Amino acid sequence: MTAKEIRQAYLNFFKSKDHHIVSSAPIVVKNDPTLMFTNAGMNQFKDLFLGEAPIKYPRVTDTQRCLRVSGKHNDLEEVGIDTYHHTMFEMLGNWSFGDYFKKEAIAWSWELLTEVYKIPKDKLYVSIFEGDEKEGLPRDNEAYEIWKQYVPEARIILGNKKDNFWEMGDTGPCGPCSEIHVDCRPDHERAAVEGKSLVNADHPQVIEIWNNVFMQFNRLKDGSLQSLPAQHVDTGMGFERLVRVLQEKTSNYDTDVFQPLIQFIAVHAGITYGADEKTDIAMRVMADHIRAISFVIADGQLPSNNKAGYVIRRILRRAVRYAYTFLNLKEPFLNQLVPVLAKQFEGVFEELVLQQEFVQKVVLEEEVSFLRTLATGIQRFDNYTKKQADFLLSENAIEPEKSFEDQWVYSILKDQMVISGKFAFELQDTYGFPIDLTELMAREKRWQVDMDEYKKALLEQKDRSRAATAIDTGDWILVNPDLEVEFVGYDDFEAETEIIKYRKVTAKGRDQYQIVLSKTPFYAESGGQVGDTGRLEDHSRLFFVEITDTKKENGVIVHYTDTLPEDVEGSFWAVIDEDKRLLSQDNHTATHLLHAALKKVLGAHVNQKGSLVNPDYLRFDFSHFAKISDEDLAKIEHLVNQKVRENIPLKEQRYVPYDQAISSGVTALFGEKYGDLVRIITFDDHYSKELCGGTHVQATGQIGYFKIVSESAVAAGVRRIEAITADKAEAFVLDQNRELNELRELLKGNKDLKSALSALIEENNRLKKDAEKAVSEQSANLKHEIVHHLKTINGINLIATYVDLPNADAVKSLAFAVKDLVDDLFLVFTTLIDDKPGITVMLSDSLVKEKGLNASNIVRELARDIQGGGGGQPFYATAGGKNKEGLKIVLEKAEALIH
């Protein structure tokens, strides 16, 4: 069976068992502060397990794109080294939400593996939870008894809490699990050593293939277990491992999941896969990493220097580094794998196919940037080792022409040839240069890196980062657990409500509270629109607490406050800040009008890549590969304002079936997880029609006026427009008009501002040239006068004097002019330019070569007396400082240096 056939067989099997097939959630998590990436199939169903969302389908099945490169599940450094770890992987899953439980889950997993996929039964082992006395958890006898119907008791393994009690994190849904393991070893090996002894022993050919998790508990912050409202089944099967087993390969990378990518790399690198372990690892790394990189970008996350963007940039750079180092691919190549990958997932994950060109260009830009970083890092590394080598040779009185490759030199200095761990960390932290590449280059030079010092620096950085982002989240305290959350903010700005639950959160030493209300008009931050602020008033409306923000967590609307109401069990009025909401609505609707205008002016390739909508301004990121001309920006702005003036009424459709909405031609955004029922926002059926959960104006005329204030690049193939509307736009125009009037006054009322300014600039340039000419003449005259200050000491011609010149360029010109007049020159100028003291040192080439003098070292010594510093070249250097009183001492010290 091919990989596609294996995937489809899984979905078809569970569809036959009355499971509803659902789409993969985006790999980038947007509404769960505890996660950056989807790292397990259950992530998108977390709110269902916790009873915080209604269950539409009690049985579902899917294939979920997952990413594990950070946090508890961190496999990155193993990827490519072994044969089964991956960054991105597919998790095949079947789910029961309060419906079937252990009996059906176990029976169906066995049926699929042995009857559909035809895996020999004698190759399979199963495990069940043995219990845990400390937790008060008994052995899972129910699962044990069920398994006895399918496998001999000798093949049922008791597993400890580590292996057979599944937990998503420190808190959250959890429960005992039952794993299925397959022994892929040859028959003679299986006969020699029983597979049971190798289960969960990290044997590369005895691997877990399926995990039936029985969700029964919720782990609280204090470590205790709370029974969930209902029992659920969460099963997962690693797709890549399954394909390996069914295609009878010894490595995941030998299957048709990875081989098209690997063979493409091998052909272009001119290297045969399987010929050398180092190049094999490099190809596996590239084939794996391009999958994670491509799908994360397709889901809307661009590489950057923070959070999820930094993680994907790190993965990309790891792939480029392996290609550069082991496959000799010195030019951008990784991006060429994107079309190969897109072809593989055609008909499976169409978002990559539809965005192939965009994803490829983003990867290309990142490659180009990192290859420059590699070149910079290599240069810094070479400079560092050369400097250290020169120092070691001089300290040990070894001739400079001797190299460390000379055996006798190496034998003398090998214990001292150490690269500072702090320097290695600086290369990585500041310049993005990987530590493993630093180690590799060090070994090539027969040096070593002080890894203890490096690890210490890395740990200190992690501790600083952890301290800066540490959040202490308490457990939810239930007040009215039987009530459900209802959002009424599309229609109402206030609502009578009750508190369902609340919890305390401490971050950066500040206490806050998070409150969930039964009925709320507060829009939670989503889709780029910021969350509402406002008040939670008691029923008398005399006392209130401020709501400072509103966010979503696992689909639940959470209100942030600095204090709690005195009586949390009372009834309240939830009242939003109406002015801020209206301004946000103006900007949100403007983004829809802008999106449509961009498509009409620039082309249908334009797609939203991110947005920010708040009361002050809007920011809109979109796919486009060139700077937008002023002419096109004017067209875009005019088109949006035209739609504003038409005062187009809002057409809102709620609870529309997703497929129906898509077939109607609505614009949907990549990387968003839409439900079965969606909301359509339309402003003119032929202009703007989008899926959107945000709040909007009732008619476009409420926006008043739309003004673009900037256009810029964000990343490869992504541009950004920032704009303002309503009061902010009006204030902007008034400010611009006022500045123009003030400018006219300065130009004595001249109406032709362009001509008047051009004349001023021309006159200014002429005056600058005149001034430069005057300074040049002054310097030329001074050089002959300066020579009269010459003193000859010990065969050296010293000139040490203060010069009065208007700028540093003039001082430099004078120094070089004097150098041309005087042999064996040791020149020191002191200056006071814009009331700031300065020093210039100039040396003849003969003094540098024959007497070993160095202007850079000399100027640093002299600069101490003016409380400053500087540097330069061996023959010319400058310094600046703060203490002008020290200039006289500088001249005295200069003469003393050659006595």
C-alpha positions in Angstrom: 0.0 0.0 0.0 1.1 3.5 -0.7 1.2 6.2 2.0 -2.0 7.8 0.5 -3.8 4.5 0.5 -2.8 3.7 4.1 -4.1 7.1 5.3 -7.3 6.7 3.4 -7.9 3.2 4.6 -7.7 4.5 8.2 -10.3 7.2 7.6 -12.6 4.9 5.7 -12.4 2.2 8.5 -13.6 4.6 11.2 -16.1 6.2 8.9 -17.6 2.7 8.6 -17.8 2.8 12.4 -20.0 5.9 12.3 -17.1 8.4 12.9 -17.4 11.9 11.3 -14.2 12.8 9.4 -12.9 16.2 10.5 -10.1 18.3 9.0 -6.7 18.7 10.5 -6.5 21.8 12.7 -3.8 24.3 11.8 -0.3 23.4 13.1 0.0 26.8 14.7 -2.2 27.2 17.8 -3.9 30.6 18.1 -6.4 30.3 21.0 -4.6 28.3 23.7 -1.9 30.2 25.7 -0.4 26.9 26.9 0.7 25.9 23.4 2.5 27.3 20.4 2.0 24.4 18.1 -0.4 21.5 17.8 1.7 18.7 19.4 -0.9 16.0 19.7 -4.1 15.0 17.9 -6.2 15.8 20.9 -5.3 19.5 21.0 -8.2 20.7 18.9 -10.6 18.6 21.1 -9.3 19.8 24.5 -12.4 21.9 25.2 -14.6 18.9 24.5 -12.7 16.8 27.0 -13.1 19.5 29.6 -16.8 19.9 28.9 -16.3 23.5 27.8 -17.9 23.2 24.4 -20.9 21.4 23.0 -20.3 18.0 21.3 -21.5 18.1 17.7 -20.3 14.6 16.8 -19.8 12.0 19.5 -17.4 10.1 17.2 -14.8 11.7 15.0 -11.7 10.6 13.1 -8.9 12.6 11.4 -5.3 12.9 10.5 -3.7 15.8 12.4 -0.5 17.6 11.5 1.6 17.9 14.7 4.9 19.5 15.6 7.1 18.6 18.5 10.2 20.8 18.8 9.7 22.6 22.1 8.5 22.1 25.6 7.9 18.7 27.1 7.8 17.0 23.7 11.1 18.1 22.2 12.6 15.7 19.7 14.5 18.2 17.5 18.1 17.1 18.2 17.1 13.4 17.5 15.6 14.2 14.1 17.6 12.7 11.2 20.0 11.1 13.6 17.8 8.1 14.2 15.2 6.6 11.9 11.9 7.5 13.6 11.9 10.9 15.2 10.3 13.8 13.3 9.5 17.5 13.7 6.2 17.4 11.8 4.3 14.2 11.8 0.8 13.1 11.1 -1.3 11.6 13.9 -4.1 9.4 12.8 -6.8 9.5 15.4 -10.3 8.2 16.3 -12.2 9.9 19.1 -15.1 9.3 21.4 -16.6 12.2 23.4 -18.7 10.5 26.1 -19.8 7.8 23.7 -17.9 4.4 23.4 -15.0 3.6 25.7 -12.4 0.9 26.2 -14.2 -2.1 24.7 -14.8 -0.6 21.3 -11.5 1.3 21.1 -9.5 -1.8 21.8 -11.6 -4.0 19.5 -11.4 -1.6 16.5 -7.7 -1.0 16.9 -7.1 -4.7 16.8 -9.4 -5.2 13.8 -7.8 -2.4 11.7 -4.3 -3.6 12.4 -4.8 -7.3 11.9 -7.7 -7.6 9.4 -7.4 -4.4 7.3 -3.6 -3.8 7.4 -2.9 -7.5 7.8 -0.1 -7.1 10.4 0.7 -10.6 11.7 -0.7 -11.0 15.2 2.4 -12.7 16.5 4.3 -9.5 15.9 2.1 -7.4 18.2 2.4 -6.7 21.9 0.0 -4.6 24.0 0.5 -2.8 27.3 -1.9 -1.6 30.0 -1.5 0.7 33.0 -0.2 -1.2 36.1 -1.5 1.4 38.5 0.2 3.9 40.8 -0.1 3.7 44.6 1.1 7.3 45.2 -1.7 8.6 42.9 -4.2 6.2 44.3 -4.7 4.7 40.8 -5.5 1.0 40.5 -4.4 -1.3 37.7 -6.5 -1.0 34.5 -8.1 -4.4 34.9 -10.9 -3.5 32.5 -8.4 -3.0 29.6 -6.6 -6.2 30.7 -9.7 -8.3 30.5 -10.7 -6.9 27.1 -7.2 -7.6 25.7 -7.3 -11.2 26.8 -10.0 -11.8 24.2 -7.5 -10.9 21.4 -4.0 -11.7 22.6 -2.3 -14.3 24.9 -1.7 -13.0 28.4 2.0 -13.4 27.9 1.8 -10.6 25.3 0.0 -8.2 27.7 2.6 -6.0 29.4 2.1 -4.0 32.6 3.4 -0.4 32.1 4.2 2.2 34.6 2.9 5.8 34.9 5.7 7.1 32.5 4.7 4.7 29.7 1.0 4.0 30.3 -0.6 7.1 31.8 -1.0 9.8 29.2 -0.8 13.5 30.2 -0.8 16.5 27.8 1.2 18.7 30.2 1.5 19.6 33.9 -2.2 20.3 34.0 -5.2 19.3 31.8 -7.0 16.1 30.6 -5.3 12.8 31.2 -5.9 9.1 31.8 -4.5 5.6 31.6 -3.5 4.3 28.1 -3.1 1.1 26.3 -0.3 0.9 23.7 0.2 -1.5 20.8 3.8 -2.3 19.9 5.0 -4.1 16.8 8.2 -6.2 16.5 9.6 -5.5 13.0 12.8 -7.6 13.5 13.6 -10.5 11.1 12.2 -13.9 12.1 15.5 -15.3 13.3 16.0 -12.3 15.7 12.5 -12.6 17.0 13.1 -16.3 17.7 16.4 -15.6 19.5 15.1 -12.8 21.8 11.5 -12.3 22.8 10.1 -9.0 21.7 8.3 -8.5 25.0 11.7 -7.7 26.6 12.3 -4.9 24.1 9.0 -3.0 24.4 9.6 0.6 25.5 13.4 -0.1 25.5 14.2 2.3 22.7 14.8 -0.6 20.3 14.7 0.8 16.7 12.7 -2.2 15.4 10.3 -2.8 18.3 8.2 0.3 18.2 4.9 1.7 19.6 2.4 2.0 16.7 -0.9 2.9 18.5 -1.9 4.4 21.7 -5.4 4.2 23.1 -5.8 6.9 25.7 -8.8 6.6 28.1 -9.5 10.2 29.2 -11.0 10.0 32.7 -9.3 12.8 34.7 -8.3 16.5 34.7 -4.9 17.2 36.4 -5.2 20.2 38.6 -2.4 22.7 39.5 -1.8 21.0 42.9 -1.2 17.7 41.2 -4.5 16.1 42.2 -6.8 14.4 39.8 -10.4 15.4 39.2 -12.8 13.2 37.3 -13.9 14.6 33.9 -17.6 15.2 33.3 -17.6 12.3 30.9 -15.3 9.5 29.8 -13.6 9.9 26.4 -11.4 8.0 24.1 -8.3 9.7 22.5 -6.4 7.4 20.2 -3.3 8.2 18.1 -1.3 6.3 15.6 1.9 7.8 14.1 1.3 7.7 10.4 5.0 7.7 9.4 5.6 4.7 11.6 2.6 2.9 10.4 3.7 3.3 6.7 7.1 2.0 7.6 5.6 -1.2 9.2 3.2 -1.8 6.3 5.9 -1.1 3.6 8.3 -3.4 5.6 11.1 -0.9 5.9 13.6 -0.6 8.7 13.4 3.2 8.7 10.6 5.8 8.4 12.8 7.6 5.9 12.8 4.6 3.5 9.1 4.9 2.9 7.3 6.8 0.1 6.5 9.5 2.7 10.2 10.7 2.6 11.9 9.0 -0.3 10.7 11.4 -3.0 12.3 14.3 -1.1 15.4 12.4 -0.2 16.0 11.2 -3.8 15.5 14.8 -5.1 18.2 16.0 -2.6 20.5 13.1 -3.6 20.3 13.8 -7.3 21.0 17.6 -6.9 23.8 17.0 -4.4 25.4 14.3 -6.5 25.5 12.0 -3.6 23.9 8.5 -3.3 21.6 8.0 -0.3 22.9 5.1 1.8 26.5 5.6 0.8 27.6 7.5 3.9 26.0 8.0 7.3 26.9 11.7 7.6 25.3 12.6 4.2 22.4 10.3 5.0 21.7 12.2 8.2 21.9 15.5 6.3 19.3 14.3 3.7 17.0 13.0 6.4 17.2 16.3 8.3 16.3 18.3 5.2 13.5 15.9 4.1 12.0 16.1 7.6 12.4 19.8 8.3 11.0 21.1 5.0 7.7 19.4 6.0 7.5 21.3 9.2 8.7 24.6 7.7 6.3 24.4 4.8 3.1 23.6 6.8 3.8 26.1 9.5 4.3 28.9 6.9 1.2 27.7 5.0 -0.7 27.9 8.3 0.2 31.6 8.6 3.3 31.7 10.8 6.3 33.4 9.2 9.9 32.8 10.5 10.9 35.5 13.0 13.0 36.1 16.1 10.4 35.3 18.7 8.0 32.6 19.9 6.6 30.3 17.1 8.4 32.3 14.4 11.7 31.7 16.1 11.1 27.9 16.4 10.4 27.6 12.7 13.4 29.7 11.9 15.6 27.5 14.0 14.3 24.4 12.2 15.0 26.0 8.8 18.5 27.0 9.8 19.3 23.5 11.1 18.3 22.1 7.7 20.4 24.7 5.8 23.4 24.1 8.1 23.3 20.4 7.4 23.0 21.0 3.6 25.9 23.5 3.7 28.2 21.4 5.8 27.6 17.8 4.7 26.2 18.1 1.2 28.2 21.0 0.0 25.1 22.9 -1.0 26.4 26.4 -0.7 23.6 28.1 -2.6 19.9 28.2 -1.6 18.4 24.8 -2.2 15.9 23.9 0.6 13.2 26.0 -1.1 13.3 23.7 -4.2 11.8 20.9 -2.1 8.5 22.8 -1.6 7.0 21.8 -5.0 8.0 18.2 -4.4 6.3 18.2 -1.0 3.2 20.0 -2.3 2.8 17.3 -5.0 2.9 14.6 -2.3 0.1 16.2 -0.3 -2.2 17.0 -3.3 -5.7 16.0 -2.3 -4.7 15.6 1.4 -3.7 19.0 2.7 -4.6 21.4 -0.1 -3.5 24.6 1.8 0.1 23.7 0.9 -0.7 23.1 -2.8 -2.6 26.4 -3.0 0.3 28.4 -1.4 3.2 26.6 -3.0 4.7 29.7 -4.6 4.4 31.8 -1.5 5.9 29.2 0.8 8.8 28.6 -1.6 9.6 32.3 -1.7 9.6 32.7 2.0 11.9 29.7 2.4 14.2 31.1 -0.3 14.5 34.5 1.5 15.3 32.8 4.8 17.9 30.6 3.1 19.6 33.6 1.5 19.6 35.5 4.9 21.0 32.5 6.8 23.7 31.8 4.3 24.9 35.3 4.8 24.8 34.6 8.5 26.9 31.5 8.0 29.5 33.5 6.1 29.6 36.2 8.8 29.9 33.5 11.5 32.7 31.7 9.8 34.6 35.0 9.3 34.2 35.9 13.0 35.2 32.3 14.0 38.4 32.6 11.8 39.3 36.0 13.2 38.8 34.8 16.7 41.0 31.7 16.3 43.7 33.6 14.4 43.9 36.2 17.2 44.0 33.5 19.8 46.7 31.6 17.9 48.8 34.7 17.5 48.6 35.3 21.2 49.5 31.7 22.1 52.5 31.7 19.8 53.8 34.9 21.1 53.2 33.9 24.8 55.2 30.7 24.2 58.0 32.3 22.1 57.1 30.3 19.0 57.9 31.8 15.6 54.8 33.3 14.0 55.4 31.5 10.7 54.9 28.2 12.5 51.4 26.9 12.3 49.3 24.7 14.7 49.4 22.0 12.0 53.1 21.5 12.9 53.1 18.5 15.1 55.6 19.9 17.6 53.7 23.2 18.0 50.4 21.3 18.4 51.9 19.1 21.1 53.0 22.1 23.0 49.8 24.2 22.8 47.0 21.6 22.4 45.7 22.1 26.0 45.5 25.8 25.5 43.8 25.7 22.1 40.3 26.2 23.5 37.5 28.4 22.1 35.7 30.3 24.8 32.2 29.0 25.6 31.0 32.6 25.9 32.3 33.3 22.4 30.5 30.2 21.1 27.3 31.3 22.8 27.7 34.8 21.4 28.0 33.4 17.9 24.8 31.4 18.4 22.8 34.0 20.3 23.7 37.1 18.5 24.6 35.9 15.0 22.4 32.7 14.8 25.5 30.6 14.2 24.8 27.0 15.4 26.9 25.6 18.2 27.4 22.2 16.5 28.9 24.0 13.5 31.2 25.9 15.8 32.3 22.6 17.3 32.8 21.1 13.8 34.9 23.9 12.6 36.9 23.8 15.9 37.6 20.1 15.4 38.8 20.8 11.8 41.4 23.2 13.3 42.2 20.8 16.1 40.7 23.1 18.6 38.0 22.4 21.2 35.1 24.4 22.5 34.7 25.0 26.2 31.2 23.4 26.3 30.8 23.7 30.0 31.1 27.5 29.7 28.8 27.4 26.7 26.2 25.4 28.6 26.4 27.7 31.6 25.8 30.8 29.3 22.9 29.0 27.6 21.4 28.0 31.0 21.7 31.6 32.3 19.8 32.9 29.2 17.1 30.3 29.6 16.7 31.2 33.3 16.4 34.9 32.4 13.8 34.0 29.7 11.9 31.7 32.0 11.8 34.3 34.8 10.6 36.9 32.4 7.7 34.8 31.0 6.8 32.7 34.1 3.1 32.6 34.8 1.5 31.0 37.8 -2.0 29.9 37.0 -4.4 28.7 39.7 -7.1 26.2 39.2 -10.6 27.3 38.2 -13.0 27.9 41.1 -16.5 27.0 40.0 -19.3 29.3 41.0 -22.2 28.4 38.6 -20.9 25.2 36.8 -24.3 24.4 35.3 -24.4 27.6 33.2 -23.1 27.8 29.7 -21.2 30.7 28.0 -23.3 32.8 25.5 -21.7 35.6 23.4 -24.2 38.4 22.6 -21.6 41.0 21.5 -22.7 41.2 17.9 -26.1 42.7 19.0 -25.6 44.1 22.5 -23.1 46.3 24.2 -24.1 45.2 27.7 -25.8 42.1 29.2 -27.0 40.8 32.5 -24.8 37.9 33.6 -23.4 35.6 36.3 -19.9 34.3 36.9 -19.5 30.7 35.9 -15.9 30.3 37.2 -12.8 32.3 37.9 -9.1 31.8 38.7 -6.1 33.8 39.9 -3.1 34.3 37.6 0.3 35.7 38.7 2.8 37.0 36.0 5.9 39.2 36.6 4.8 39.7 40.3 1.4 41.0 39.3 -1.8 39.3 40.3 -4.7 39.2 37.9 -8.0 37.3 37.7 -9.6 35.5 34.8 -13.4 35.4 34.8 -15.8 33.3 32.7 -19.3 34.8 32.4 -22.6 33.1 31.5 -23.6 35.9 29.0 -21.1 38.4 27.6 -21.0 41.2 25.0 -17.2 41.2 25.3 -15.5 40.2 22.1 -12.5 38.0 22.8 -9.2 38.7 21.0 -9.3 36.8 17.7 -8.8 37.1 14.0 -6.5 40.1 14.6 -9.1 42.1 16.5 -8.1 43.1 20.1 -10.3 42.0 22.9 -12.9 44.4 24.4 -12.4 46.3 27.6 -15.1 47.6 29.9 -16.7 47.0 33.3 -18.3 44.3 35.3 -20.9 46.2 37.4 -22.8 44.7 40.4 -26.6 44.5 40.1 -27.1 47.9 41.8 -24.7 49.4 39.1 -23.0 51.4 41.9 -19.8 49.3 42.2 -17.8 47.7 39.4 -14.4 46.1 38.5 -12.6 47.1 35.3 -12.2 44.4 32.6 -8.8 45.1 31.1 -8.8 42.6 28.3 -10.8 39.7 26.8 -9.2 36.6 25.3 -10.2 33.1 24.3 -8.8 29.9 25.8 -9.8 26.6 24.3 -12.9 28.3 22.8 -14.0 29.9 26.1 -14.2 33.7 26.5 -12.1 34.8 29.4 -12.3 38.3 31.0 -9.2 39.8 32.7 -9.5 41.9 35.8 -7.1 43.2 38.5 -9.6 42.6 41.3 -12.6 40.3 41.9 -16.1 41.5 42.7 -16.9 41.3 46.4 -19.8 38.8 45.9 -18.8 36.5 43.0 -22.1 34.6 43.4 -24.2 37.7 42.6 -25.6 38.9 39.3 -23.9 41.5 37.3 -24.0 43.8 34.2 -21.2 43.2 31.7 -20.7 46.5 29.9 -18.1 47.0 27.1 -16.3 50.3 26.4 -18.5 51.4 23.6 -16.2 54.1 22.1 -13.2 51.6 21.8 -15.5 48.9 20.3 -16.9 51.3 17.7 -13.4 52.4 16.7 -12.2 48.8 16.5 -15.2 48.0 14.3 -14.3 50.9 11.9 -10.8 49.5 11.5 -12.0 45.9 11.2 -14.4 46.6 8.4 -11.7 48.8 6.8 -9.4 45.7 6.6 -12.1 43.8 4.7 -12.5 46.8 2.2 -8.7 47.0 2.0 -8.3 43.3 1.3 -10.8 43.5 -1.6 -9.1 46.6 -2.9 -5.7 45.0 -2.9 -7.0 42.0 -4.9 -8.6 44.3 -7.5 -5.5 46.6 -7.9 -2.6 44.1 -7.4 -4.2 40.8 -8.4 -6.0 37.7 -7.2 -2.7 36.4 -5.7 -3.1 38.7 -2.7 -4.1 36.8 0.5 -4.2 38.0 4.0 -1.2 36.8 6.1 -2.0 38.6 9.3 -3.7 41.6 10.8 -4.1 43.8 13.9 -7.3 45.7 14.5 -7.5 48.0 17.5 -9.2 51.4 18.3 -6.1 53.4 17.1 -5.1 51.9 13.8 -5.2 48.8 11.6 -2.3 46.7 10.3 -2.8 44.4 7.4 -0.2 41.8 6.1 -0.7 40.2 2.7 1.1 38.1 0.1 2.8 40.3 -2.6 6.3 40.1 -4.0 7.2 43.7 -4.7 7.0 47.2 -3.1 3.6 48.8 -4.0 4.1 51.9 -6.1 2.7 55.3 -5.0 0.3 55.2 -7.9 -1.1 51.9 -6.8 -1.3 52.9 -3.2 -3.3 55.9 -4.3 -5.7 53.6 -6.3 -6.1 51.3 -3.3 -6.9 54.2 -0.9 -9.3 55.7 -3.4 -11.2 52.5 -3.9 -11.6 51.9 -0.1 -12.9 55.5 0.4 -15.2 55.1 -2.6 -16.8 52.1 -0.8 -16.9 54.1 2.4 -18.8 56.9 0.6 -21.3 54.4 -0.9 -22.3 53.6 2.7 -22.8 49.9 1.9 -24.9 48.2 4.5 -23.5 45.2 6.4 -24.9 41.8 5.3 -24.3 39.3 8.0 -25.1 35.6 7.7 -24.7 33.5 10.8 -24.6 29.7 11.2 -23.9 29.0 7.5 -22.6 25.5 6.7 -18.9 25.8 5.9 -19.1 23.9 2.5 -22.1 26.1 1.5 -20.1 29.2 2.4 -17.1 28.2 0.4 -19.1 27.2 -2.6 -20.6 30.7 -2.6 -17.2 32.3 -3.3 -16.4 33.6 0.1 -12.8 34.4 1.1 -11.4 32.1 3.8 -8.0 32.5 5.4 -5.3 29.9 5.4 -4.3 28.8 8.9 -7.7 29.4 10.4 -9.7 26.6 11.9 -13.3 27.0 10.9 -16.2 25.0 12.4 -19.0 23.3 10.6 -21.1 26.5 10.8 -19.5 29.8 9.9 -20.4 33.5 9.8 -20.2 35.5 6.5 -19.6 39.2 6.5 -20.5 40.9 3.2 -20.1 44.5 2.0 -21.5 44.4 -1.5 -21.8 40.8 -2.9 -19.5 41.7 -5.8 -16.8 43.4 -3.6 -16.1 42.0 -0.2 -17.3 38.7 1.2 -15.3 37.0 3.9 -15.6 34.4 6.7 -15.1 36.4 9.9 -16.0 36.2 13.6 -15.2 39.9 14.3 -17.4 42.9 14.9 -18.2 45.3 12.1 -20.0 48.6 11.3 -23.6 48.5 10.3 -22.7 50.4 7.1 -19.4 51.5 5.6 -20.2 55.2 5.9 -19.5 54.9 9.7 -15.8 54.5 8.9 -15.8 58.2 7.8 -12.4 58.2 6.1 -9.6 55.7 5.4 -6.0 56.8 5.2 -2.9 54.7 4.5 0.0 55.9 6.6 2.7 53.3 5.6 3.6 50.4 3.3 6.6 48.2 4.1 8.0 44.7 3.8 7.5 42.1 6.6 9.2 39.0 5.2 9.8 37.4 1.8 6.7 37.8 -0.2 4.8 39.6 2.6 4.0 43.3 2.6 2.3 45.4 5.3 0.0 48.3 5.2 -0.8 50.4 8.2 -3.8 52.7 8.0 -6.2 54.8 10.2 -9.9 55.6 10.0 -12.5 57.8 11.5 -11.3 60.3 14.1 -7.7 59.3 13.8 -7.7 59.8 10.0 -9.4 63.2 10.4 -6.8 64.2 13.0 -4.0 63.0 10.7 -5.3 65.1 7.8 -5.7 68.2 10.0 -2.1 67.8 11.3 -0.7 67.4 7.8 -2.7 70.5 6.7 -1.4 72.5 9.7 2.2 71.5 8.8 1.7 72.6 5.2 0.4 76.0 6.4 3.3 76.5 8.8 5.7 75.6 5.9 4.1 78.1 3.7 4.5 80.8 6.4 8.2 79.9 6.7 8.5 80.2 2.9 6.8 83.6 3.0 3.5 82.4 1.7 4.9 80.8 -1.5 2.2 78.7 -3.0 4.6 76.6 -5.1 6.1 74.7 -2.2 8.0 72.2 -4.3 9.8 74.9 -6.3 10.6 76.9 -3.1 12.0 73.8 -1.3 14.0 72.8 -4.4 15.6 76.2 -4.5 16.4 76.0 -0.8 18.0 72.6 -1.2 20.1 73.8 -4.1 21.3 76.8 -2.2 22.1 74.7 0.8 24.2 72.3 -1.3 26.1 75.2 -2.9 26.8 76.7 0.6 28.0 73.3 1.8 30.4 73.0 -1.1 31.7 76.6 -0.4 32.2 75.7 3.3 34.0 72.4 2.4 36.3 74.3 0.0 37.1 76.9 2.7 37.9 74.1 5.2 40.1 72.4 2.7 42.0 75.6 2.0 42.3 76.1 5.8 43.8 72.6 6.2 46.2 73.1 3.3 47.5 76.3 4.9 47.7 74.7 8.3 49.9 71.8 7.2 52.9 74.1 6.8 52.3 75.8 10.0 51.9 72.5 11.9 55.4 71.4 10.7 56.9 74.2 12.8 55.8 72.2 16.0 58.0 69.3 15.0 60.4 67.8 17.6 62.9 65.1 16.9 63.3 62.6 19.7 65.3 59.4 19.5 65.1 59.5 15.7 61.3 60.0 15.7 59.7 63.3 14.4 57.0 64.2 16.9 54.2 66.6 16.3 51.8 66.9 19.2 49.5 69.9 19.1 45.9 71.1 19.4 44.2 72.0 16.1 41.1 74.1 15.6 39.1 72.7 12.7 35.3 72.4 12.3 34.9 68.7 11.7 36.6 65.3 11.8 37.1 65.0 8.0 39.1 68.2 8.0 41.3 66.8 10.9 41.9 63.6 9.0 42.8 65.5 5.8 45.3 67.6 7.7 46.9 64.5 9.3 47.4 62.8 6.0 48.8 66.0 4.4 51.4 66.3 7.2 52.3 62.6 6.8 53.2 63.3 3.2 55.6 66.1 4.3 57.4 64.4 7.2 59.2 61.1 7.4 59.3 59.0 10.6 56.3 60.9 11.8 54.6 60.4 15.2 51.7 62.8 15.1 49.1 63.5 17.8 46.3 66.1 17.3 43.9 67.1 20.0 40.6 68.7 19.0 37.4 70.2 20.4 34.6 69.8 17.9 31.0 70.7 19.1 32.5 70.9 22.6 33.5 67.2 22.5 37.2 66.3 23.0 38.9 64.2 20.4 42.3 62.6 19.6 43.9 61.7 16.3 47.1 59.6 16.0 49.0 59.3 12.7 52.2 57.2 12.3 54.6 56.8 9.4 54.7 53.3 7.8 58.4 53.0 8.9 57.5 53.4 12.6 54.8 50.7 12.3 57.0 48.2 10.4 60.4 48.8 12.0 59.6 49.9 15.5 56.3 48.0 16.0 54.3 51.0 17.0 50.5 50.8 16.7 48.3 53.9 16.4 45.2 52.0 17.6 46.9 50.9 20.8 48.4 54.4 21.4 45.1 56.2 20.9 43.3 53.9 23.4 46.1 54.7 26.0 45.8 58.4 25.4 42.0 58.4 25.5 41.9 57.4 29.1 42.8 61.0 30.0 39.6 62.3 28.3 37.5 59.5 29.7 36.9 58.0 26.3 38.0 55.3 23.9 38.7 54.6 20.3 40.7 52.6 17.8 41.5 52.3 14.1 44.4 51.0 12.0 48.1 50.5 13.0 49.0 53.8 11.2 45.9 55.9 11.8 43.4 55.9 14.7 41.0 58.3 16.5 39.3 58.5 19.9 36.6 60.6 21.5 35.7 61.3 25.1 33.9 63.4 27.7 36.7 65.2 29.7 38.0 68.2 27.6 40.2 69.2 30.5 42.4 66.1 29.8 43.4 67.3 26.3 46.5 69.1 27.7 47.6 65.9 29.5 47.2 64.0 26.3 49.8 66.2 24.5 52.3 65.8 27.4 51.8 62.0 27.6 52.3 61.8 23.8 55.8 63.2 24.1 56.6 61.0 27.0 55.7 57.9 25.0 58.8 58.2 22.8 61.3 59.4 25.3 
